[in-house]
Amino acid sequence: MVKRKTRITAIVLATLEILLTSVSFFGAFLIRRALPLPREIHPLAGYSLLLVLTLVLWMLLAILLDAYHIVEHQENIVGVRKATQQVALGGVVILLALAVFKLDISRSLIGIFLGLNWVVLSVFRVSSKRLRHLMRKKFGGLHSFVVVGTNPEALDIARRIHGHELLGTKLVGIVDAADGKADLEEARKISSNITQLSDLPSLVHDHIIDEIIFAVPKEKLGDLEEMFLLCEEEGVKTRILLNLFPHVISKMQLDWLESKPLLTFSSTPVNEYLLFVKRIIDFFAATLSLVVVSPLIVCVALLVKITSRGPIIFRQVRSGLGGRPFTLYKFRSMIDGAEDQKTALEELNEMDGPVFKLTRDPRCTPLGRILRKLSLDELPQLFNVWKGDMSFVGPRPPLPREVQQYARWQRRRLRMRPGLTCLWILEGRNHLNFDRWMQLDLEYIDNWSLLLDLKIFLRTIPIVLSTRGAL
């Protein structure tokens, strides 16, 4: 949990420092070559091996100095001090190696590189806290927790979660499980939201909850069967504090909150590394797509503007990952004020369940029918993918009022970031009944992998181009 998030952040920071150190080396080479010194230096290619060895040395020193250890309220001077130690030790090693092996490498180049790299790393370390906040916002977001239990162990877990907001953990509340060791006064110091166990279902429905940690005595676990079933059906990840048991049960997924062992149950994908890679792919693919299709986006926007009255972009609040509300963007394909006429058309709805669909919706403009047929009305959702509200592949984002009508087992589809396409498009897009649609989304979640995403995306392209199953 926290350890994995820390490791992911450290990998990203290390990668960025490799790039910055490489840039520092190239910058030092350009500066040294421009200086009017009597001795010429070798071409840049002659320093390739030196650069590779320097990068390896710098990473080893960073690990030895614990440079990527994340502290919530770490002073900026600590980052500068570690950068100074890293560059100074690295410089000593390089200069000793040059002296011992009598290598013909410009000392002035090394000196310029060390000075430039120290400035770059110091600035980077000082700004890394802001960078971690940006990473959390763009690629992770806040991960919301509820802790069940008010005994000392449970409160210790709640306190640790509350103290790691920099890594994206948010404590929504603490549930009093009446375990006989309640310390409500201490619990209120950690969270102002203290509820009873009977309120847990409403807490899950009324708040964005990603995980629930049960830290109760083992004799209380039998009383929580309904709560575990609730979490499983809705896709809320659950964890149990393991040191409340005399033995660790085999074939159970173990996780750790610092030194606290937890037993994890999850009916959704749990590989945070692959999910992080999925988000990275979405971000860069969306960036590239927006650049490539920008002329088409401009053309469609102009056509929407000149063919009918109303805004170019239709904005609608949808439910995203875990039920988080976000604004979905589409090119307007209906007349202005179409939402106000929806009630009068409810009896013509061609979909079962809470979803509303009409094959020949009278509110559509002539251009809107073409845009829908070609799926061009969904081009602005590339901005949703770029922002992190959506993914290229995933369950379609529902309306909040539709979510309110979901059966419990259907709510689990909210536990995957919504997407532009998913398994349902392979079976006819809008020709599926609602239950089959939900089943396919859950099948996608249960079998998710990056390879599955690629297969779905590649199979979607010819379906969209053929307009098969589109409204």
KARABEL-V528099 format. One record per residue. RES is the residue in one letter. D_FIRST is the distance of its C-alpha to the first C-alpha in Angstrom with 2 decimals. Layout:
res=RES d_first=D_FIRST
res=RES d_first=D_FIRST
//
This chain:
res=M d_first=0.00
res=V d_first=3.81
res=K d_first=5.36
res=R d_first=5.24
res=K d_first=6.33
res=T d_first=8.60
res=R d_first=9.87
res=I d_first=10.74
res=T d_first=12.43
res=A d_first=14.20
res=I d_first=15.48
res=V d_first=16.85
res=L d_first=18.45
res=A d_first=19.93
res=T d_first=21.37
res=L d_first=22.92
res=E d_first=24.38
res=I d_first=25.93
res=L d_first=27.59
res=L d_first=28.74
res=T d_first=30.15
res=S d_first=31.96
res=V d_first=33.38
res=S d_first=34.48
res=F d_first=36.29
res=F d_first=38.04
res=G d_first=38.98
res=A d_first=40.40
res=F d_first=42.40
res=L d_first=43.91
res=I d_first=44.78
res=R d_first=46.37
res=R d_first=48.35
res=A d_first=49.67
res=L d_first=50.85
res=P d_first=54.58
res=L d_first=54.14
res=P d_first=56.82
res=R d_first=54.60
res=E d_first=53.04
res=I d_first=49.53
res=H d_first=48.50
res=P d_first=47.21
res=L d_first=43.48
res=A d_first=43.08
res=G d_first=44.36
res=Y d_first=41.27
res=S d_first=38.70
res=L d_first=38.08
res=L d_first=37.87
res=L d_first=35.20
res=V d_first=33.06
res=L d_first=33.44
res=T d_first=32.72
res=L d_first=29.42
res=V d_first=28.35
res=L d_first=29.61
res=W d_first=27.83
res=M d_first=24.40
res=L d_first=25.10
res=L d_first=26.23
res=A d_first=23.18
res=I d_first=20.98
res=L d_first=23.52
res=L d_first=23.60
res=D d_first=19.81
res=A d_first=20.60
res=Y d_first=17.16
res=H d_first=15.59
res=I d_first=14.40
res=V d_first=16.13
res=E d_first=16.36
res=H d_first=20.13
res=Q d_first=21.19
res=E d_first=24.89
res=N d_first=26.12
res=I d_first=28.43
res=V d_first=25.61
res=G d_first=24.76
res=V d_first=28.51
res=R d_first=29.05
res=K d_first=26.50
res=A d_first=28.02
res=T d_first=31.42
res=Q d_first=30.56
res=Q d_first=29.09
res=V d_first=32.15
res=A d_first=34.63
res=L d_first=33.46
res=G d_first=33.25
res=G d_first=36.71
res=V d_first=38.17
res=V d_first=36.93
res=I d_first=38.35
res=L d_first=41.66
res=L d_first=42.07
res=A d_first=41.48
res=L d_first=44.08
res=A d_first=46.55
res=V d_first=46.17
res=F d_first=46.38
res=K d_first=48.82
res=L d_first=47.03
res=D d_first=48.84
res=I d_first=46.12
res=S d_first=46.84
res=R d_first=45.81
res=S d_first=46.13
res=L d_first=43.54
res=I d_first=41.11
res=G d_first=41.90
res=I d_first=41.40
res=F d_first=38.07
res=L d_first=36.80
res=G d_first=37.92
res=L d_first=36.58
res=N d_first=33.21
res=W d_first=32.88
res=V d_first=33.54
res=V d_first=31.12
res=L d_first=28.19
res=S d_first=28.98
res=V d_first=28.99
res=F d_first=25.76
res=R d_first=23.95
res=V d_first=25.45
res=S d_first=24.43
res=S d_first=20.89
res=K d_first=19.52
res=R d_first=21.32
res=L d_first=20.11
res=R d_first=16.41
res=H d_first=17.47
res=L d_first=19.31
res=M d_first=16.49
res=R d_first=14.35
res=K d_first=17.52
res=K d_first=18.69
res=F d_first=15.78
res=G d_first=12.90
res=G d_first=14.28
res=L d_first=13.09
res=H d_first=10.43
res=S d_first=12.30
res=F d_first=11.62
res=V d_first=14.36
res=V d_first=14.57
res=V d_first=17.42
res=G d_first=19.33
res=T d_first=21.26
res=N d_first=21.65
res=P d_first=20.70
res=E d_first=17.48
res=A d_first=16.35
res=L d_first=17.51
res=D d_first=15.73
res=I d_first=12.32
res=A d_first=13.78
res=R d_first=15.01
res=R d_first=11.82
res=I d_first=10.28
res=H d_first=13.74
res=G d_first=13.85
res=H d_first=11.12
res=E d_first=12.94
res=L d_first=13.61
res=L d_first=10.14
res=G d_first=10.80
res=T d_first=9.67
res=K d_first=12.84
res=L d_first=14.09
res=V d_first=16.75
res=G d_first=18.29
res=I d_first=18.73
res=V d_first=20.68
res=D d_first=23.36
res=A d_first=23.43
res=A d_first=26.71
res=D d_first=25.54
res=G d_first=28.41
res=K d_first=26.47
res=A d_first=25.87
res=D d_first=25.82
res=L d_first=26.19
res=E d_first=27.56
res=E d_first=24.51
res=A d_first=22.27
res=R d_first=24.38
res=K d_first=23.76
res=I d_first=20.05
res=S d_first=20.59
res=S d_first=23.90
res=N d_first=22.87
res=I d_first=23.52
res=T d_first=24.50
res=Q d_first=25.78
res=L d_first=24.37
res=S d_first=27.14
res=D d_first=25.86
res=L d_first=22.42
res=P d_first=23.82
res=S d_first=25.35
res=L d_first=22.26
res=V d_first=20.36
res=H d_first=23.41
res=D d_first=24.23
res=H d_first=20.92
res=I d_first=18.14
res=I d_first=15.41
res=D d_first=12.32
res=E d_first=10.75
res=I d_first=12.66
res=I d_first=11.82
res=F d_first=15.04
res=A d_first=15.92
res=V d_first=19.56
res=P d_first=22.10
res=K d_first=22.51
res=E d_first=25.91
res=K d_first=24.50
res=L d_first=22.31
res=G d_first=25.52
res=D d_first=26.24
res=L d_first=23.03
res=E d_first=23.90
res=E d_first=24.90
res=M d_first=21.70
res=F d_first=19.64
res=L d_first=22.19
res=L d_first=21.91
res=C d_first=18.17
res=E d_first=18.77
res=E d_first=21.75
res=E d_first=20.29
res=G d_first=17.11
res=V d_first=14.84
res=K d_first=11.69
res=T d_first=12.17
res=R d_first=10.63
res=I d_first=13.11
res=L d_first=13.21
res=L d_first=14.63
res=N d_first=16.78
res=L d_first=19.05
res=F d_first=20.31
res=P d_first=22.88
res=H d_first=21.51
res=V d_first=18.42
res=I d_first=19.34
res=S d_first=19.59
res=K d_first=18.53
res=M d_first=15.47
res=Q d_first=11.96
res=L d_first=10.13
res=D d_first=6.54
res=W d_first=6.22
res=L d_first=6.19
res=E d_first=8.50
res=S d_first=11.29
res=K d_first=10.67
res=P d_first=10.57
res=L d_first=9.67
res=L d_first=11.52
res=T d_first=10.18
res=F d_first=12.95
res=S d_first=12.91
res=S d_first=16.13
res=T d_first=14.84
res=P d_first=13.48
res=V d_first=9.88
res=N d_first=10.37
res=E d_first=8.75
res=Y d_first=11.23
res=L d_first=14.13
res=L d_first=13.41
res=F d_first=13.39
res=V d_first=16.61
res=K d_first=18.02
res=R d_first=17.75
res=I d_first=19.34
res=I d_first=22.06
res=D d_first=22.71
res=F d_first=23.16
res=F d_first=25.59
res=A d_first=27.34
res=A d_first=27.93
res=T d_first=29.28
res=L d_first=31.61
res=S d_first=32.66
res=L d_first=33.57
res=V d_first=35.72
res=V d_first=37.43
res=V d_first=38.20
res=S d_first=38.97
res=P d_first=42.74
res=L d_first=42.30
res=I d_first=40.25
res=V d_first=43.07
res=C d_first=45.74
res=V d_first=44.15
res=A d_first=43.65
res=L d_first=47.33
res=L d_first=48.45
res=V d_first=46.56
res=K d_first=48.10
res=I d_first=51.67
res=T d_first=51.82
res=S d_first=50.79
res=R d_first=50.31
res=G d_first=46.90
res=P d_first=43.69
res=I d_first=42.59
res=I d_first=38.92
res=F d_first=38.03
res=R d_first=34.98
res=Q d_first=33.28
res=V d_first=30.26
res=R d_first=27.93
res=S d_first=24.70
res=G d_first=21.75
res=L d_first=18.08
res=G d_first=17.38
res=G d_first=20.96
res=R d_first=20.74
res=P d_first=24.36
res=F d_first=25.53
res=T d_first=28.99
res=L d_first=29.97
res=Y d_first=32.81
res=K d_first=35.69
res=F d_first=39.25
res=R d_first=41.47
res=S d_first=43.25
res=M d_first=44.99
res=I d_first=47.62
res=D d_first=46.67
res=G d_first=45.86
res=A d_first=45.00
res=E d_first=42.38
res=D d_first=45.23
res=Q d_first=47.07
res=K d_first=44.27
res=T d_first=45.32
res=A d_first=48.78
res=L d_first=47.39
res=E d_first=45.03
res=E d_first=47.63
res=L d_first=47.71
res=N d_first=44.01
res=E d_first=43.70
res=M d_first=40.15
res=D d_first=39.31
res=G d_first=36.44
res=P d_first=35.34
res=V d_first=35.66
res=F d_first=38.85
res=K d_first=40.47
res=L d_first=44.09
res=T d_first=45.46
res=R d_first=48.25
res=D d_first=46.94
res=P d_first=50.01
res=R d_first=47.89
res=C d_first=47.06
res=T d_first=49.10
res=P d_first=50.93
res=L d_first=48.62
res=G d_first=45.59
res=R d_first=46.58
res=I d_first=46.68
res=L d_first=43.33
res=R d_first=41.73
res=K d_first=43.56
res=L d_first=42.22
res=S d_first=38.73
res=L d_first=39.55
res=D d_first=38.75
res=E d_first=35.02
res=L d_first=35.16
res=P d_first=33.89
res=Q d_first=30.58
res=L d_first=29.86
res=F d_first=29.27
res=N d_first=26.69
res=V d_first=24.90
res=W d_first=25.28
res=K d_first=23.91
res=G d_first=20.78
res=D d_first=22.12
res=M d_first=22.81
res=S d_first=22.48
res=F d_first=25.43
res=V d_first=24.52
res=G d_first=23.14
res=P d_first=24.67
res=R d_first=27.24
res=P d_first=26.35
res=P d_first=28.37
res=L d_first=30.29
res=P d_first=28.94
res=R d_first=32.12
res=E d_first=31.48
res=V d_first=28.02
res=Q d_first=29.79
res=Q d_first=31.95
res=Y d_first=29.28
res=A d_first=29.25
res=R d_first=26.02
res=W d_first=25.30
res=Q d_first=25.88
res=R d_first=23.26
res=R d_first=20.50
res=R d_first=21.77
res=L d_first=20.37
res=R d_first=16.78
res=M d_first=17.58
res=R d_first=18.72
res=P d_first=22.52
res=G d_first=24.77
res=L d_first=28.38
res=T d_first=28.95
res=C d_first=27.65
res=L d_first=29.20
res=W d_first=31.67
res=I d_first=33.54
res=L d_first=34.56
res=E d_first=36.32
res=G d_first=38.36
res=R d_first=36.21
res=N d_first=38.04
res=H d_first=40.07
res=L d_first=37.43
res=N d_first=37.48
res=F d_first=34.57
res=D d_first=33.23
res=R d_first=33.36
res=W d_first=31.53
res=M d_first=28.68
res=Q d_first=28.70
res=L d_first=28.48
res=D d_first=25.48
res=L d_first=23.66
res=E d_first=24.99
res=Y d_first=23.49
res=I d_first=20.00
res=D d_first=20.40
res=N d_first=21.65
res=W d_first=19.81
res=S d_first=19.82
res=L d_first=20.94
res=L d_first=24.26
res=L d_first=24.74
res=D d_first=24.23
res=L d_first=26.86
res=K d_first=29.23
res=I d_first=29.09
res=F d_first=29.65
res=L d_first=32.55
res=R d_first=34.15
res=T d_first=33.90
res=I d_first=36.08
res=P d_first=39.32
res=I d_first=38.80
res=V d_first=38.55
res=L d_first=41.48
res=S d_first=43.57
res=T d_first=42.72
res=R d_first=42.42
res=G d_first=41.15
res=A d_first=40.98
res=L d_first=42.59
//
